[in-house]
Amino acid sequence: MPSLISPSERDYILKGIECNIRADGRQRPDYREVILETGVISQTSGSARVRLAGGTDVLVSVKADIGPVLVDPETGEGADKGQIICNVECAPSASQQFEGRGADELNNELTQMMTRFLSHNTTTLSTPSSTTPSSTGASNNNGAGGINLSKLCIIPGEQCWILYVDALVLDYGGNLVDAVFMGTRAAIFDTRIPKTEVQDLGDGNFDFEVLDDAEDTEVVEGREDMPICITLNKIGARHIVDASPLEELCTEAKLVVAVNRSGELCGLQKGQDGGIEPSLLLEMIQFGKTLGQTLIKQLDAKIKAEADADIIKRQNGQPVVKLGFFAQ
């Protein structure tokens, strides 16, 4: 991403957004085409690649491993829950801004955001404009992150499944946060966890066995309620979504809205130094929630279509071949 923008470029972008026409021909609420592929890395429990047309390219992998449960020594919480450990790495070849200390700071920021929005079972939020709970949202008892961490526990207080979620940014063309979260949701959908059988040895002792059958696996419970993020950029008196690198340089304030399929607000994060008027803030949140629901429906439809196509191929005795993330 360029580190500087000329006054004439800034003025062109600002006036264009005010007139509802962006430099690439889109209008303010328009999102670039999202290109999605799952199952691109065979050595993982689940994987996905997400590309924003002509821009950001993100590869996400999920690896399920068994480890000790993480118990809070003060409260005792976590004894019956699994874990999600997130990591985001921006490849230096993706952009000049991903070199040196700036890359480390960005990696840490994205990693902390993923951890906060996905692995913490906090409650969903409400806004003054949407205080009535949705009809489908009431069924989600897994917190704002969606995933049911209790289902990842094997032996309470001892062993659990740990999901290692690693995101690698291969190319950068703006709107990085949204692409990372869409890729993470798709990779979790693609994840399969082996089933386990727990044996009671008596005297309060337990043991377990991991079944070797590759076909006898389980999906991640609560994956349907995982949120994605919508980043809204305030430029002048307006806001846009899916900003390009040059548009991000013109951004005064940034608002990341985490939303699930039910339209529930799962998290908020403001970035940059500019302020956002209260009325505009509510408008941005509401727009982010609406757009988030729409994108989730589109992503889920693509994931389902890909899964259905694989099932048909297997039924017909045809090999299921994934192009992999090197394919263009």
C-alpha positions as CSV (number, residue, x, y, z in Angstrom):
1,M,0.0,0.0,0.0
2,P,1.4,3.5,-0.8
3,S,2.4,5.4,2.3
4,L,1.5,8.8,0.8
5,I,-1.2,10.3,-1.3
6,S,-1.1,13.5,-3.2
7,P,-3.5,16.4,-2.5
8,S,-5.1,16.0,-5.9
9,E,-5.7,12.3,-5.4
10,R,-7.2,12.9,-2.0
11,D,-9.5,15.6,-3.4
12,Y,-10.5,13.4,-6.3
13,I,-11.5,10.5,-3.9
14,L,-13.3,12.8,-1.4
15,K,-15.4,14.5,-4.1
16,G,-16.1,11.2,-5.8
17,I,-17.4,9.7,-2.5
18,E,-19.5,12.7,-1.8
19,C,-21.1,12.2,-5.3
20,N,-21.5,8.5,-4.6
21,I,-19.0,7.4,-7.3
22,R,-15.7,5.9,-6.3
23,A,-12.5,5.7,-8.3
24,D,-13.1,2.1,-9.4
25,G,-16.7,2.8,-10.5
26,R,-18.4,1.4,-7.3
27,Q,-20.9,3.3,-5.2
28,R,-20.4,3.9,-1.5
29,P,-22.2,0.7,-0.3
30,D,-20.8,-1.6,-3.0
31,Y,-18.6,-4.6,-2.2
32,R,-16.2,-6.2,-4.5
33,E,-16.8,-9.8,-5.6
34,V,-15.7,-12.3,-3.0
35,I,-14.0,-15.4,-4.5
36,L,-14.0,-18.4,-2.1
37,E,-12.5,-21.8,-2.1
38,T,-12.4,-24.3,0.7
39,G,-10.3,-27.4,1.3
40,V,-7.2,-26.0,-0.3
41,I,-4.6,-27.5,2.1
42,S,-5.0,-31.2,2.5
43,Q,-2.7,-31.5,5.6
44,T,-5.0,-29.4,7.8
45,S,-8.3,-30.1,9.5
46,G,-9.9,-27.3,7.5
47,S,-8.8,-24.5,5.2
48,A,-10.1,-21.8,2.9
49,R,-8.9,-19.1,0.6
50,V,-10.7,-15.8,0.2
51,R,-9.9,-13.2,-2.5
52,L,-11.5,-9.8,-3.0
53,A,-11.6,-9.3,-6.8
54,G,-8.5,-7.5,-7.9
55,G,-7.3,-7.1,-4.3
56,T,-6.7,-8.8,-1.0
57,D,-5.9,-12.5,-0.9
58,V,-6.0,-14.4,2.4
59,L,-5.3,-18.1,3.1
60,V,-6.7,-19.6,6.4
61,S,-5.9,-23.0,7.9
62,V,-7.4,-24.7,10.9
63,K,-5.5,-27.5,12.7
64,A,-7.3,-29.5,15.5
65,D,-5.0,-30.9,18.2
66,I,-5.4,-32.3,21.6
67,G,-4.0,-30.5,24.7
68,P,-4.7,-29.7,28.3
69,V,-7.6,-27.5,29.2
70,L,-6.9,-23.9,30.2
71,V,-8.4,-23.3,33.7
72,D,-8.6,-19.9,35.3
73,P,-6.8,-20.4,38.6
74,E,-8.9,-17.7,40.3
75,T,-12.4,-18.6,39.1
76,G,-12.0,-22.2,37.9
77,E,-13.6,-21.3,34.6
78,G,-12.6,-23.1,31.4
79,A,-12.4,-26.6,32.9
80,D,-15.1,-27.8,30.6
81,K,-14.1,-25.9,27.5
82,G,-11.8,-26.3,24.5
83,Q,-9.7,-23.5,23.1
84,I,-9.2,-21.5,19.9
85,I,-5.8,-20.1,19.3
86,C,-5.5,-17.5,16.5
87,N,-2.6,-16.1,14.6
88,V,-2.4,-13.7,11.7
89,E,0.7,-13.3,9.5
90,C,1.0,-10.8,6.8
91,A,3.5,-11.9,4.1
92,P,6.2,-9.2,3.5
93,S,5.7,-9.8,-0.2
94,A,2.1,-8.8,0.0
95,S,2.8,-5.1,0.6
96,Q,5.5,-2.7,1.6
97,Q,3.7,-1.9,4.8
98,F,4.1,-5.5,5.9
99,E,7.9,-5.1,6.3
100,G,9.6,-4.4,9.6
101,R,8.0,-3.2,12.8
102,G,4.8,-2.1,11.1
103,A,4.1,-5.7,10.1
104,D,4.5,-7.0,13.7
105,E,2.1,-4.4,15.0
106,L,-0.5,-5.2,12.4
107,N,-0.1,-8.9,13.0
108,N,-0.6,-8.5,16.7
109,E,-3.6,-6.2,16.2
110,L,-5.3,-8.7,13.8
111,T,-4.5,-11.6,16.0
112,Q,-5.9,-10.0,19.1
113,M,-9.0,-8.9,17.2
114,M,-9.6,-12.5,16.0
115,T,-9.1,-13.9,19.5
116,R,-11.4,-11.4,21.1
117,F,-14.2,-11.8,18.6
118,L,-14.0,-15.6,18.1
119,S,-12.8,-17.3,21.3
120,H,-14.4,-15.3,24.0
121,N,-17.9,-16.3,25.0
122,T,-19.1,-12.8,25.6
123,T,-22.7,-11.9,25.1
124,T,-23.9,-10.1,22.0
125,L,-24.4,-6.4,22.0
126,S,-27.5,-4.3,21.3
127,T,-27.9,-0.8,19.9
128,P,-30.6,1.8,20.4
129,S,-31.8,1.2,16.9
130,S,-32.1,-2.5,17.3
131,T,-33.1,-3.4,20.8
132,T,-35.5,-6.2,19.8
133,P,-33.8,-9.6,19.5
134,S,-34.1,-11.4,16.2
135,S,-36.1,-14.6,16.0
136,T,-33.1,-16.8,15.1
137,G,-30.5,-15.1,17.3
138,A,-32.1,-16.4,20.5
139,S,-31.0,-19.9,19.8
140,N,-27.3,-19.0,19.9
141,N,-26.2,-19.8,23.5
142,N,-22.5,-19.9,22.6
143,G,-21.7,-16.2,23.1
144,A,-20.7,-13.7,20.6
145,G,-18.0,-16.0,19.1
146,G,-20.6,-18.5,18.0
147,I,-18.5,-21.6,18.5
148,N,-19.5,-23.9,21.3
149,L,-16.3,-24.3,23.2
150,S,-17.9,-26.9,25.6
151,K,-18.2,-29.3,22.7
152,L,-14.4,-29.2,22.2
153,C,-13.8,-30.6,25.7
154,I,-12.9,-34.3,25.9
155,I,-12.3,-34.9,29.6
156,P,-13.3,-31.9,31.8
157,G,-10.4,-30.5,33.7
158,E,-7.9,-32.5,31.7
159,Q,-8.0,-32.8,27.9
160,C,-9.7,-30.8,25.1
161,W,-9.5,-30.1,21.4
162,I,-7.5,-27.0,20.6
163,L,-8.3,-25.3,17.2
164,Y,-5.2,-23.5,15.9
165,V,-6.5,-20.9,13.4
166,D,-3.7,-19.4,11.2
167,A,-4.3,-16.7,8.6
168,L,-1.7,-15.8,6.0
169,V,-2.2,-12.6,4.0
170,L,-0.8,-13.3,0.5
171,D,-1.7,-10.1,-1.2
172,Y,-3.1,-6.8,-0.1
173,G,-5.6,-4.6,-1.9
174,G,-7.5,-3.0,1.0
175,N,-10.2,-4.2,3.5
176,L,-7.9,-6.7,5.2
177,V,-10.0,-7.4,8.3
178,D,-13.1,-8.4,6.4
179,A,-11.2,-10.8,4.2
180,V,-9.4,-12.4,7.2
181,F,-12.7,-13.0,9.0
182,M,-14.5,-14.3,5.9
183,G,-11.7,-16.7,5.3
184,T,-11.7,-17.8,9.0
185,R,-15.4,-18.5,8.9
186,A,-15.1,-20.6,5.7
187,A,-12.1,-22.5,7.1
188,I,-14.0,-23.4,10.3
189,F,-16.9,-24.6,8.1
190,D,-14.5,-26.8,6.3
191,T,-13.0,-28.2,9.5
192,R,-13.6,-31.8,10.6
193,I,-12.7,-33.1,14.0
194,P,-12.1,-36.8,14.7
195,K,-14.6,-38.4,17.1
196,T,-13.4,-39.6,20.5
197,E,-14.5,-42.3,22.9
198,V,-14.1,-41.6,26.7
199,Q,-13.6,-44.6,29.0
200,D,-14.3,-44.5,32.7
201,L,-11.5,-46.3,34.5
202,G,-13.0,-45.8,37.9
203,D,-12.0,-43.9,41.0
204,G,-12.6,-40.7,39.0
205,N,-10.0,-41.5,36.3
206,F,-10.8,-41.3,32.6
207,D,-9.1,-42.2,29.4
208,F,-10.0,-41.6,25.8
209,E,-9.4,-42.9,22.3
210,V,-9.3,-40.9,19.1
211,L,-11.2,-42.9,16.3
212,D,-9.1,-43.4,13.2
213,D,-11.9,-43.5,10.7
214,A,-11.5,-40.5,8.4
215,E,-15.2,-40.5,7.5
216,D,-16.3,-40.6,11.1
217,T,-15.7,-37.0,12.1
218,E,-17.6,-34.1,13.5
219,V,-18.1,-30.5,12.4
220,V,-17.4,-27.6,14.7
221,E,-20.6,-26.9,16.6
222,G,-21.8,-23.3,16.5
223,R,-20.0,-22.6,13.2
224,E,-23.2,-21.2,11.7
225,D,-23.2,-18.4,14.4
226,M,-19.6,-17.3,13.8
227,P,-19.4,-13.6,13.0
228,I,-17.7,-11.9,10.2
229,C,-16.5,-8.3,10.2
230,I,-17.6,-5.4,8.2
231,T,-15.2,-2.4,8.1
232,L,-16.7,1.0,7.5
233,N,-14.5,3.9,6.6
234,K,-15.6,7.5,7.3
235,I,-14.3,9.8,4.6
236,G,-15.6,13.3,4.8
237,A,-19.2,13.3,5.9
238,R,-19.8,9.8,4.3
239,H,-18.9,6.3,4.9
240,I,-17.9,3.5,2.6
241,V,-17.3,-0.3,2.8
242,D,-14.6,-2.5,1.2
243,A,-12.1,0.4,0.9
244,S,-9.2,0.3,-1.6
245,P,-5.7,1.2,-0.3
246,L,-6.0,4.8,-1.6
247,E,-9.4,5.2,0.1
248,E,-7.9,3.9,3.3
249,L,-5.3,6.7,3.1
250,C,-8.2,9.2,3.0
251,T,-10.0,7.6,5.9
252,E,-10.6,9.8,9.0
253,A,-12.1,7.1,11.2
254,K,-12.7,3.4,10.8
255,L,-15.3,1.2,12.5
256,V,-15.2,-2.6,12.5
257,V,-18.6,-4.2,13.1
258,A,-18.7,-7.9,13.9
259,V,-22.1,-9.4,13.1
260,N,-23.5,-13.0,12.9
261,R,-26.0,-14.5,10.6
262,S,-28.9,-13.4,12.8
263,G,-27.8,-9.7,12.5
264,E,-26.7,-9.6,16.2
265,L,-23.9,-7.3,17.0
266,C,-21.0,-9.4,18.3
267,G,-18.3,-6.7,18.6
268,L,-17.1,-3.2,17.7
269,Q,-13.7,-1.7,17.2
270,K,-12.9,1.9,16.2
271,G,-9.7,2.8,14.5
272,Q,-7.7,5.9,13.6
273,D,-7.9,9.3,15.3
274,G,-10.9,10.9,13.7
275,G,-14.3,11.2,15.4
276,I,-17.7,9.9,14.4
277,E,-20.8,11.8,15.1
278,P,-23.4,9.8,17.2
279,S,-26.0,9.9,14.4
280,L,-23.5,8.7,11.8
281,L,-22.2,6.1,14.2
282,L,-25.6,4.5,14.6
283,E,-26.1,4.6,10.8
284,M,-22.8,2.9,10.3
285,I,-23.5,0.1,12.8
286,Q,-26.9,-0.6,11.3
287,F,-25.5,-0.6,7.8
288,G,-22.7,-2.9,8.9
289,K,-25.2,-5.4,10.5
290,T,-27.4,-5.5,7.4
291,L,-24.5,-5.9,5.0
292,G,-22.9,-8.5,7.2
293,Q,-26.1,-10.7,7.1
294,T,-26.1,-10.4,3.3
295,L,-22.5,-11.4,3.0
296,I,-22.9,-14.4,5.3
297,K,-25.8,-15.7,3.3
298,Q,-23.7,-15.4,0.1
299,L,-20.7,-17.1,1.7
300,D,-22.8,-19.9,3.1
301,A,-24.4,-20.4,-0.3
302,K,-21.0,-20.7,-1.9
303,I,-19.8,-23.1,0.8
304,K,-22.9,-25.3,0.4
305,A,-22.6,-25.3,-3.4
306,E,-19.0,-26.5,-3.2
307,A,-19.9,-29.2,-0.6
308,D,-22.8,-30.4,-2.7
309,A,-20.6,-30.6,-5.8
310,D,-18.1,-32.7,-3.9
311,I,-20.8,-35.1,-2.7
312,I,-22.1,-35.6,-6.2
313,K,-18.6,-36.4,-7.5
314,R,-18.1,-39.0,-4.8
315,Q,-21.4,-40.6,-5.5
316,N,-20.5,-40.8,-9.2
317,G,-17.1,-42.3,-8.4
318,Q,-15.3,-39.2,-9.6
319,P,-12.2,-37.8,-7.8
320,V,-12.6,-34.6,-5.8
321,V,-9.8,-32.4,-6.9
322,K,-9.1,-29.1,-5.3
323,L,-7.1,-26.5,-7.3
324,G,-5.2,-25.4,-4.3
325,F,-4.1,-21.8,-3.4
326,F,-1.5,-21.6,-6.1
327,A,-4.2,-21.7,-8.8
328,Q,-5.3,-18.4,-10.2
